[in-house]
Amino acid sequence: MQHLFSWRNLLLLLACLIIATTVVYVNNLVKQMQAEEKRRIEEWVAAYQELQKASPNDNLNLELKIITNNTTIPVIAVNNKGQIIDSRNLDSTKIAHDPDYLVRQLNLFKSQHPPILEHYDPAHPEAVNYFYYGDSILLKQIRYYPYVQLTVIALFLLIVFMAISSSNRSSQNQLWVGLARETAHQLGTPLSSLQAWVEMLKEHPAQMASLATEIQKDVERLNLIAERFSKIGSEPEFEETDLIALVQNVMLYMRKRASQKIQFVLHTQDETEMIALVSPTLFSWVIENLLKNALDATEGQGSIEINMYNQPTQWWIDIRDSGKGIPKHLWNKIFKPGFTTKKRGWGLGLSLAKRIVETYHKGKLILKSSEPGKGSTFRIILYK
């Protein structure tokens, strides 16, 4: 159902409805104009007939007015032998230079409308002239309007699709570039530590046993990073997890690597555990990214407060920092791949966090509040 009601299908459906409505309306309008032009031609033929049989003393002002007022509907008069005897509102230049022009127009008019007959001699039934007429320029324009509109809409949709496709490709490129850099950034810390342990082992071989624990921690960190990236794009495995313990572990990990001037606080509202069905590997990545974002905002000094709430149908996790805050006009951009306000950064952390929460865990990640100079609060919502 979601595929059927995608924005592309809805846009195409809307375009089809507009075209169908326009075609029906224009067809009705064309029929009305055709009936009106037929009535005018019948009046014109009647006036033409009156002029042919009038005496010099007859008052023919009305007939002359009807004849002269027809400046838009082309007419060709033919006698009962098929010879062209008169024409009106046709290109006089083409008539003068092209002998077959009137014949072609006559054939065209015959295919469009039945002729209006003029019996100019009642005593002789065969004394009949045939008046063939074509569509006025205005009627032609109205008749072809839906096709012009269809072409314009098709071009518009083509331009929109090309622009959106280009935008999507740009976003995907930013995402892949950011993902590659994020991978390098994630691997950088444990790899640097391992290199340091290797140098220490070379200098102090006797300390191998004491250094093994720290090396093991970095190896586990590398395994965690590899597991995180391997789960992107695949269905993660969910398990019942204590959110409080998970958040505490990530917070402790981040606290050891943060400035001593930053205070970490966790409030669980007297709850001892909060069991939720999540992917621990991916969800811990969300908490880590939000805490990294908070650390960057505090710029090495301030506080980071985590509040966890057990609601009747939801779990709430609020992460608040006392950092520089986010201006209101940037709120809609912070979750887009590639967007960042930091001098060093790739704008991927919040985008990945939102995708993990909303795509994999069917929850929500929102910027609850933010004020420049006073900090920001992000809220994770998980449904029970």
GULO-764085 format. One record per residue (C-alpha): residue number from 1; residue in three letters; x, y, z. Coordinates in steps of 0.25 Angstrom, whole numbers, plus 5000, padded with zeros to 4 digits. Example, Ala and Ser with C-alpha at 12.3 -4.5 7.8 and 13.67 -1.06 7.14 Angstrom:
// residues 2
NODE    k    r    xx    yy    zz
NODE    1  ALA  5049  4982  5031
NODE    2  SER  5055  4996  5029
***
This chain:
// residues 384
NODE    k    r    xx    yy    zz
NODE    1  MET  5000  5000  5000
NODE    2  GLN  5011  5010  5003
NODE    3  HIS  5017  5007  4989
NODE    4  LEU  5004  5010  4983
NODE    5  PHE  5003  5023  4990
NODE    6  SER  5017  5028  4988
NODE    7  TRP  5019  5042  4984
NODE    8  ARG  5022  5038  4970
NODE    9  ASN  5009  5031  4968
NODE   10  LEU  5001  5042  4974
NODE   11  LEU  5007  5052  4966
NODE   12  LEU  5004  5044  4953
NODE   13  LEU  4990  5042  4958
NODE   14  LEU  4988  5056  4960
NODE   15  ALA  4994  5060  4946
NODE   16  CYS  4984  5050  4940
NODE   17  LEU  4972  5055  4948
NODE   18  ILE  4976  5069  4943
NODE   19  ILE  4977  5065  4929
NODE   20  ALA  4964  5057  4929
NODE   21  THR  4956  5068  4935
NODE   22  THR  4962  5078  4925
NODE   23  VAL  4959  5069  4913
NODE   24  VAL  4945  5067  4918
NODE   25  TYR  4942  5081  4920
NODE   26  VAL  4949  5086  4907
NODE   27  ASN  4941  5075  4899
NODE   28  ASN  4928  5081  4905
NODE   29  LEU  4932  5095  4902
NODE   30  VAL  4936  5091  4887
NODE   31  LYS  4922  5085  4885
NODE   32  GLN  4916  5097  4890
NODE   33  MET  4924  5106  4881
NODE   34  GLN  4922  5097  4869
NODE   35  ALA  4907  5098  4871
NODE   36  GLU  4908  5113  4872
NODE   37  GLU  4917  5114  4860
NODE   38  LYS  4907  5105  4852
NODE   39  ARG  4896  5114  4856
NODE   40  ARG  4904  5126  4852
NODE   41  ILE  4907  5120  4838
NODE   42  GLU  4892  5117  4836
NODE   43  GLU  4888  5131  4839
NODE   44  TRP  4900  5135  4830
NODE   45  VAL  4894  5126  4818
NODE   46  ALA  4880  5131  4821
NODE   47  ALA  4885  5146  4820
NODE   48  TYR  4894  5142  4807
NODE   49  GLN  4881  5136  4801
NODE   50  GLU  4873  5149  4804
NODE   51  LEU  4884  5157  4798
NODE   52  GLN  4883  5149  4785
NODE   53  LYS  4868  5150  4783
NODE   54  ALA  4866  5164  4788
NODE   55  SER  4861  5176  4780
NODE   56  PRO  4868  5189  4780
NODE   57  ASN  4858  5196  4789
NODE   58  ASP  4859  5185  4800
NODE   59  ASN  4864  5189  4814
NODE   60  LEU  4876  5179  4815
NODE   61  ASN  4883  5186  4827
NODE   62  LEU  4881  5173  4836
NODE   63  GLU  4886  5164  4825
NODE   64  LEU  4898  5172  4822
NODE   65  LYS  4902  5173  4837
NODE   66  ILE  4901  5158  4838
NODE   67  ILE  4910  5156  4826
NODE   68  THR  4920  5166  4830
NODE   69  ASN  4921  5161  4844
NODE   70  ASN  4926  5147  4840
NODE   71  THR  4941  5150  4840
NODE   72  THR  4945  5137  4847
NODE   73  ILE  4938  5125  4841
NODE   74  PRO  4943  5121  4828
NODE   75  VAL  4933  5117  4817
NODE   76  ILE  4933  5112  4803
NODE   77  ALA  4920  5112  4794
NODE   78  VAL  4919  5101  4784
NODE   79  ASN  4908  5100  4773
NODE   80  ASN  4900  5087  4770
NODE   81  LYS  4911  5084  4759
NODE   82  GLY  4922  5084  4770
NODE   83  GLN  4928  5097  4765
NODE   84  ILE  4933  5107  4775
NODE   85  ILE  4926  5120  4774
NODE   86  ASP  4930  5127  4786
NODE   87  SER  4939  5127  4798
NODE   88  ARG  4940  5135  4811
NODE   89  ASN  4951  5137  4822
NODE   90  LEU  4961  5129  4815
NODE   91  ASP  4976  5133  4812
NODE   92  SER  4975  5142  4799
NODE   93  THR  4989  5141  4797
NODE   94  LYS  4989  5126  4796
NODE   95  ILE  4976  5126  4787
NODE   96  ALA  4984  5135  4777
NODE   97  HIS  4996  5127  4777
NODE   98  ASP  4992  5113  4779
NODE   99  PRO  4981  5108  4770
NODE  100  ASP  4978  5095  4778
NODE  101  TYR  4977  5103  4791
NODE  102  LEU  4962  5104  4791
NODE  103  VAL  4960  5090  4787
NODE  104  ARG  4968  5085  4799
NODE  105  GLN  4961  5094  4808
NODE  106  LEU  4947  5089  4802
NODE  107  ASN  4951  5075  4805
NODE  108  LEU  4955  5078  4819
NODE  109  PHE  4942  5085  4822
NODE  110  LYS  4934  5074  4816
NODE  111  SER  4941  5064  4826
NODE  112  GLN  4938  5074  4838
NODE  113  HIS  4923  5078  4836
NODE  114  PRO  4911  5075  4827
NODE  115  PRO  4908  5086  4817
NODE  116  ILE  4897  5097  4819
NODE  117  LEU  4888  5097  4807
NODE  118  GLU  4882  5109  4800
NODE  119  HIS  4870  5107  4791
NODE  120  TYR  4871  5119  4783
NODE  121  ASP  4860  5116  4773
NODE  122  PRO  4848  5109  4779
NODE  123  ALA  4842  5106  4766
NODE  124  HIS  4854  5097  4762
NODE  125  PRO  4858  5087  4774
NODE  126  GLU  4871  5084  4767
NODE  127  ALA  4875  5099  4768
NODE  128  VAL  4883  5097  4781
NODE  129  ASN  4896  5103  4786
NODE  130  TYR  4904  5096  4797
NODE  131  PHE  4912  5104  4808
NODE  132  TYR  4923  5097  4814
NODE  133  TYR  4930  5103  4826
NODE  134  GLY  4942  5100  4835
NODE  135  ASP  4945  5103  4850
NODE  136  SER  4949  5117  4854
NODE  137  ILE  4963  5120  4859
NODE  138  LEU  4958  5121  4873
NODE  139  LEU  4951  5107  4873
NODE  140  LYS  4964  5101  4867
NODE  141  GLN  4972  5107  4879
NODE  142  ILE  4962  5102  4889
NODE  143  ARG  4962  5088  4883
NODE  144  TYR  4977  5087  4883
NODE  145  TYR  4978  5093  4897
NODE  146  PRO  4978  5079  4905
NODE  147  TYR  4989  5074  4896
NODE  148  VAL  4997  5086  4899
NODE  149  GLN  4994  5085  4914
NODE  150  LEU  4998  5070  4913
NODE  151  THR  5011  5074  4907
NODE  152  VAL  5014  5085  4918
NODE  153  ILE  5010  5076  4929
NODE  154  ALA  5019  5064  4923
NODE  155  LEU  5031  5074  4922
NODE  156  PHE  5028  5079  4936
NODE  157  LEU  5028  5065  4942
NODE  158  LEU  5040  5061  4934
NODE  159  ILE  5048  5073  4940
NODE  160  VAL  5042  5070  4954
NODE  161  PHE  5047  5056  4953
NODE  162  MET  5060  5059  4948
NODE  163  ALA  5062  5070  4959
NODE  164  ILE  5058  5060  4970
NODE  165  SER  5066  5049  4964
NODE  166  SER  5078  5058  4964
NODE  167  SER  5075  5062  4978
NODE  168  ASN  5074  5048  4982
NODE  169  ARG  5087  5044  4975
NODE  170  SER  5094  5056  4982
NODE  171  SER  5088  5052  4996
NODE  172  GLN  5093  5037  4993
NODE  173  ASN  5107  5042  4990
NODE  174  GLN  5108  5051  5002
NODE  175  LEU  5103  5039  5010
NODE  176  TRP  5113  5029  5004
NODE  177  VAL  5124  5039  5006
NODE  178  GLY  5120  5042  5020
NODE  179  LEU  5119  5027  5023
NODE  180  ALA  5133  5025  5018
NODE  181  ARG  5138  5036  5027
NODE  182  GLU  5130  5031  5039
NODE  183  THR  5136  5018  5037
NODE  184  ALA  5150  5023  5037
NODE  185  HIS  5147  5032  5049
NODE  186  GLN  5141  5020  5057
NODE  187  LEU  5153  5011  5053
NODE  188  GLY  5163  5022  5056
NODE  189  THR  5162  5022  5072
NODE  190  PRO  5164  5007  5074
NODE  191  LEU  5175  5006  5063
NODE  192  SER  5183  5017  5069
NODE  193  SER  5182  5010  5083
NODE  194  LEU  5186  4997  5077
NODE  195  GLN  5198  5004  5071
NODE  196  ALA  5202  5010  5084
NODE  197  TRP  5201  4996  5091
NODE  198  VAL  5210  4990  5080
NODE  199  GLU  5220  5001  5083
NODE  200  MET  5219  4998  5098
NODE  201  LEU  5221  4983  5096
NODE  202  LYS  5233  4986  5088
NODE  203  GLU  5239  4994  5099
NODE  204  HIS  5234  4986  5111
NODE  205  PRO  5232  4972  5107
NODE  206  ALA  5230  4968  5121
NODE  207  GLN  5217  4976  5122
NODE  208  MET  5210  4967  5112
NODE  209  ALA  5200  4961  5122
NODE  210  SER  5196  4975  5128
NODE  211  LEU  5195  4981  5114
NODE  212  ALA  5186  4969  5108
NODE  213  THR  5174  4974  5115
NODE  214  GLU  5175  4988  5109
NODE  215  ILE  5178  4981  5095
NODE  216  GLN  5166  4972  5097
NODE  217  LYS  5157  4985  5099
NODE  218  ASP  5161  4991  5086
NODE  219  VAL  5159  4978  5079
NODE  220  GLU  5145  4977  5084
NODE  221  ARG  5143  4991  5080
NODE  222  LEU  5147  4988  5066
NODE  223  ASN  5138  4976  5066
NODE  224  LEU  5127  4985  5070
NODE  225  ILE  5129  4995  5059
NODE  226  ALA  5130  4984  5049
NODE  227  GLU  5117  4979  5054
NODE  228  ARG  5110  4992  5054
NODE  229  PHE  5114  4995  5039
NODE  230  SER  5110  4981  5035
NODE  231  LYS  5096  4983  5040
NODE  232  ILE  5093  4995  5032
NODE  233  GLY  5084  4991  5020
NODE  234  SER  5081  4977  5026
NODE  235  GLU  5070  4973  5036
NODE  236  PRO  5076  4974  5050
NODE  237  GLU  5073  4964  5061
NODE  238  PHE  5065  4969  5072
NODE  239  GLU  5065  4964  5087
NODE  240  GLU  5060  4969  5100
NODE  241  THR  5070  4979  5106
NODE  242  ASP  5070  4987  5118
NODE  243  LEU  5071  5001  5113
NODE  244  ILE  5076  5007  5126
NODE  245  ALA  5088  4997  5126
NODE  246  LEU  5091  5000  5111
NODE  247  VAL  5091  5015  5113
NODE  248  GLN  5099  5014  5125
NODE  249  ASN  5110  5006  5118
NODE  250  VAL  5111  5016  5106
NODE  251  MET  5111  5028  5116
NODE  252  LEU  5122  5022  5124
NODE  253  TYR  5130  5019  5111
NODE  254  MET  5128  5033  5106
NODE  255  ARG  5131  5039  5120
NODE  256  LYS  5145  5033  5120
NODE  257  ARG  5148  5040  5107
NODE  258  ALA  5142  5053  5110
NODE  259  SER  5148  5065  5117
NODE  260  GLN  5148  5065  5132
NODE  261  LYS  5140  5078  5131
NODE  262  ILE  5128  5072  5126
NODE  263  GLN  5118  5066  5136
NODE  264  PHE  5110  5054  5132
NODE  265  VAL  5096  5051  5139
NODE  266  LEU  5086  5040  5137
NODE  267  HIS  5072  5040  5143
NODE  268  THR  5063  5028  5142
NODE  269  GLN  5051  5033  5150
NODE  270  ASP  5053  5022  5161
NODE  271  GLU  5052  5011  5150
NODE  272  THR  5063  5000  5152
NODE  273  GLU  5061  4994  5138
NODE  274  MET  5054  4997  5125
NODE  275  ILE  5053  4985  5117
NODE  276  ALA  5050  4988  5102
NODE  277  LEU  5052  4980  5089
NODE  278  VAL  5064  4986  5082
NODE  279  SER  5076  4983  5074
NODE  280  PRO  5087  4986  5085
NODE  281  THR  5098  4988  5075
NODE  282  LEU  5090  4998  5067
NODE  283  PHE  5083  5005  5078
NODE  284  SER  5096  5007  5086
NODE  285  TRP  5101  5014  5073
NODE  286  VAL  5089  5023  5074
NODE  287  ILE  5092  5027  5088
NODE  288  GLU  5107  5029  5085
NODE  289  ASN  5105  5038  5073
NODE  290  LEU  5095  5047  5082
NODE  291  LEU  5105  5047  5093
NODE  292  LYS  5116  5051  5083
NODE  293  ASN  5107  5062  5077
NODE  294  ALA  5105  5067  5091
NODE  295  LEU  5120  5067  5094
NODE  296  ASP  5123  5075  5082
NODE  297  ALA  5112  5085  5086
NODE  298  THR  5118  5087  5100
NODE  299  GLU  5132  5089  5094
NODE  300  GLY  5139  5083  5106
NODE  301  GLN  5132  5089  5117
NODE  302  GLY  5117  5088  5123
NODE  303  SER  5108  5077  5126
NODE  304  ILE  5101  5065  5119
NODE  305  GLU  5088  5060  5125
NODE  306  ILE  5080  5047  5121
NODE  307  ASN  5066  5046  5126
NODE  308  MET  5059  5033  5124
NODE  309  TYR  5044  5031  5125
NODE  310  ASN  5034  5019  5126
NODE  311  GLN  5022  5024  5119
NODE  312  PRO  5009  5015  5118
NODE  313  THR  5011  5012  5103
NODE  314  GLN  5025  5017  5100
NODE  315  TRP  5040  5019  5105
NODE  316  TRP  5045  5033  5105
NODE  317  ILE  5060  5036  5106
NODE  318  ASP  5064  5050  5106
NODE  319  ILE  5078  5055  5104
NODE  320  ARG  5080  5069  5108
NODE  321  ASP  5093  5077  5107
NODE  322  SER  5097  5091  5112
NODE  323  GLY  5104  5094  5099
NODE  324  LYS  5103  5105  5089
NODE  325  GLY  5089  5101  5083
NODE  326  ILE  5083  5101  5069
NODE  327  PRO  5077  5112  5063
NODE  328  LYS  5062  5111  5059
NODE  329  HIS  5064  5112  5044
NODE  330  LEU  5073  5100  5044
NODE  331  TRP  5064  5090  5052
NODE  332  ASN  5059  5084  5039
NODE  333  LYS  5073  5082  5033
NODE  334  ILE  5080  5075  5045
NODE  335  PHE  5076  5061  5041
NODE  336  LYS  5079  5062  5026
NODE  337  PRO  5092  5054  5022
NODE  338  GLY  5104  5063  5020
NODE  339  PHE  5098  5075  5028
NODE  340  THR  5107  5080  5039
NODE  341  THR  5111  5092  5047
NODE  342  LYS  5124  5087  5052
NODE  343  LYS  5137  5091  5045
NODE  344  ARG  5141  5076  5046
NODE  345  GLY  5130  5067  5043
NODE  346  TRP  5122  5060  5032
NODE  347  GLY  5108  5062  5036
NODE  348  LEU  5105  5047  5037
NODE  349  GLY  5103  5044  5052
NODE  350  LEU  5089  5050  5054
NODE  351  SER  5085  5044  5040
NODE  352  LEU  5089  5030  5044
NODE  353  ALA  5083  5031  5058
NODE  354  LYS  5070  5035  5052
NODE  355  ARG  5070  5024  5042
NODE  356  ILE  5073  5014  5052
NODE  357  VAL  5062  5018  5062
NODE  358  GLU  5051  5021  5051
NODE  359  THR  5054  5011  5040
NODE  360  TYR  5059  4999  5049
NODE  361  HIS  5052  5001  5062
NODE  362  LYS  5040  5008  5057
NODE  363  GLY  5041  5019  5067
NODE  364  LYS  5044  5034  5066
NODE  365  LEU  5056  5043  5068
NODE  366  ILE  5053  5058  5069
NODE  367  LEU  5059  5070  5074
NODE  368  LYS  5051  5073  5086
NODE  369  SER  5056  5087  5089
NODE  370  SER  5068  5096  5086
NODE  371  GLU  5072  5110  5089
NODE  372  PRO  5085  5117  5085
NODE  373  GLY  5094  5119  5097
NODE  374  LYS  5086  5109  5106
NODE  375  GLY  5087  5096  5099
NODE  376  SER  5078  5085  5092
NODE  377  THR  5070  5073  5096
NODE  378  PHE  5068  5061  5087
NODE  379  ARG  5057  5051  5090
NODE  380  ILE  5057  5036  5086
NODE  381  ILE  5043  5030  5086
NODE  382  LEU  5041  5015  5086
NODE  383  TYR  5028  5008  5085
NODE  384  LYS  5025  4997  5095
***
